[in-house]
Amino acid sequence: MLTATGLCLKRNGQTLLDDISVELPPGEITVLLGPNGAGKSTLLGMLCGLNRADSGRVCLAGVELSGMEPQLRARYLAMYTQQQPLNFPFRVAEVVALGCYPLLLDRSATAARVAACLQQFQLESLAQRDYTSLSGGEQQRVQVARVLAQAGPDCQVLLLDEPVSEMDLRYQQLLLQQIRMVAAAGVSVCCVLHDLNLAAQLADRVVLLQQGRMAAVGPVDSVMTERQLSDLYQVTVRKTDTLSGPVFISQSGP
């Protein structure tokens, strides 16, 4: 289990995170929700060990991430970030293969894993394409496939920062399906989303962040209420329960 305790961070006199404590249980999907600037991406960066807090600690199975060897950490924890600066003319298959590096696979096993990830995200027809020639949505699918390639048998945590922001509805649903499969294998998943309806579909637990503080945490039904979401986003949010789950609609008036 990944646990964060008492995380605090200040930059240039501004508090970015204030006393954040969260657990990511194995086999569960935790979604971080909050307005822009709430600290979601900052928190995710700390949960993967990329950023260090001014105080507090992040531990994986009782071992502090900051003391873990980077390659070993990459085997246990995979992360998709919003910024994917890749300007070299790699082929799509080569980009996905980069995710296999921490797994120390031989050439045959790497090729098999890349092929499986390309198939999962319906990228086979793009395998030999220049990555830089792809659309934004196609590039996002390739990068998510790379991260899923990294999430091998030793992976314990998968972190995703707005992984569907440029995908159309078809591929959003495909990715949600893949995320559920990863969680079903016992991996702790934490995902930043902006779409309330996608969050309600995906999450087992939800964390609401506001101005660097935790506003609420718990199951979807208890956290994603009209009152709490309206207060969080400063806009009226209406919730309608349907046979397929809750549907959230924002409106300008009361």
N, C-alpha and C positions, 0 to 999 in steps of 0.2 A: 504494500500500500504506500502511496505517496502522501505525505503529510507536510503541511506548511503551518508554522506556529509563529504568531506575533510578528508578521512581516511589516516592516515600516521602511519607507523610502521618501527622501526629499531631494529635490533638484532645484537649484537656484532659488531657494527659499520657499518653494512650492511643495506641498505634501502630495505625493502621487499615490502612495499607499499608506494606510494608517491602521496598524494592528489587525492584519488579515490572518486568520487561521482557517484552514480548510483541509478536508480529507478527501482523497479520491479512492473510493472503495474498488477493489477488483471486480470486474464484470459489470460495472455500472457506468453510465454516461452522465457526466456533470456538464451542464451548459452555463456559461457565464453570460449574463445579460446586463445591459446598462447603456446609458447615453454615451455619445462621443466624449472622450476625456475622462471616463469614469475609472479607468485603470485596468481594463480587461486585458489588453495586450501586454501591459507592464507586468501584471500578475503572471500571465502565462510565461513570459520570458524568465521570471524568477523560478517558476515551477520546473522549468527545464534546465536551470543552472546557468543560463546565458548571462543573466544579470544578478548582481548581488545586492541584497537589501542592506540598509544601514543597521538594522537589527532584525532578529528573528532567524529562523532556520528552516530549510527544506530537507526532508529525509525520505529516502526510498528504502523500504524494508529495514528501517532503523539506522541506515547509513546516510550521513550527511552528503548531499550531492556535491558540495564544494570540495570535498576530499576524495571524490571518485575520479579515477583515470578517465579522460575524455572518451577514448574508444570503448571502454567498458560501459560508460554511461550511455553512449550511442547505441549499444546493443540492448540496453534495458529500457531506453526512453527514446521515442521518435517524435519529432515536432514539425508541423507545417506552419510557416510564418507568412505574413502578408507580403513581405518584400522578398522577392526571389530574383536577385540581380544575376542574370545569366545572359551574357551578350556574345558568347562564343557559338559558332555554328555547329554545335553538337547535334547529332541525330537524336530523335526522340528516344529510341531504345537505349542510347548511351546515357541520356539524362536519367532515365529510370534505373539504369545499372549503377549509378552513383549511390543510390540508396543501399545497395548490397555491400558496399565497402566495409562497414563495421562488422558484418557477419562473417568475414574471412572465408567466403565460399570459393570453391574452385571454379574454373571457367564454365564447366558444364552445368553446375548447380546455379551459377549466376544467370546463365542463359535461360534456364528453366524458370527461375523465379521472375525474371524480367518478362518472359512470355506470358506467364500467368497474370502478372499485374497489368500488362497491356490488354489482355483479354478482359479482365475484370472491369476496366474503364473504357472498353470499346475503342482502343487506340491502335489496334493492329494495322489498320490502313495507313496510319501516320508514322509507323515505326521507323521508317527510313527518311522521314522528312526532316529538314533543318528546323530545329526548335525555334529559332528566331523568326521564322516565316509564319508561325502559327498565330491564330487569333488569341485574344486574351483569355477567352474561355477554354480554348484548347490547351494553352500553356498551363492554365490552372489545373486541368485534369492530369497533365503530364507530371506536374510537381506533386500533386496528391498521390499519384501512382508511385512516384519515387519514394515518398515518405512511407507508404504502405509496404513497399519493397523492403524498407529498413526494419519494419515491424516484424521481425522474424520470431522463431520459437522462444527466444529468451526475452522478448519484449514484454514489459510489465505496464508501461504507460504510453498512451498516445495523446498528444496535445495538438490541437488544430485551431488556428487563428483565422476565422472567417474563410473557411475553405470553399464556400459555395458562392462567393460574392460576384463572380463573373460567369457562373454556369447557368444554362437555361433549365427549365423545370425538369426536363427528362434526366439530365445528369445530376441535378440536385438530389432527386429521388434515388438514383443509382448510388451516389456517394453515401446517403443516409443508410441505405441497405448494407453497404460495405462496412460502415462504422458499427452498425449493430452486430455484424458478424464478428468483428474484432472484439467487441465487448463480450459477446457470448463465449469467446474463447478464454475469458478470464482476465482480459486486459482492462486497466483503468483508463477511461477516456474522458478528456476534458476538452470542450469545444466552445469557442467564442462565436456567437451568432447575433445578427441584428433582427432577423425575421422571427417574430413571436410565434407564428404558426409552425415554422420549421422546428423551433426550439421545443414547442409542446409535443410535436411528433417524436422527437428524438430523445428527449431528456428523461432520465430517471430522477435526477436531482437538479435543482436550479439554484444558482447563486446570483443575487441581485447586487450590483455594485453601483455606488453613487458617490462621486467626488472622493474616490480612493478608499471608501469605507464599505463594509458589508451591510447592506440594508436588510437582507433576508437570505435565508438558506433553508432548503428542504425539498420535499416532493413537489412535483408540478402543481397539483391541485391546491396545495396550501400556500404556495409562493406566488404563482401566476394568477393573482386575483385582480379584478378590475381596479380596486382601490390602490393596491400596491403598485401596479403597473402605471396607472394614471399619475400617481405621485412621483414615480421614478422618472417618467418621460415628460412630465409636465404637459400632458395632453390627455384628453378623455379617451380611455380604452374600454371598449365593450367586449364582453365575452359571451359567446353563444355555444352551448353544449350540443354536439351532434353525435350521431351514431359512430362516426369515425374519430371523434375526439373534439376538444374545444377549438373554436375558431375565434381569433381576436381581430377586431377592427378598430382603428383609431379614427377619431372624428374631431373636427375643430370646435364644435359647439358642445354644450353640456348634454 
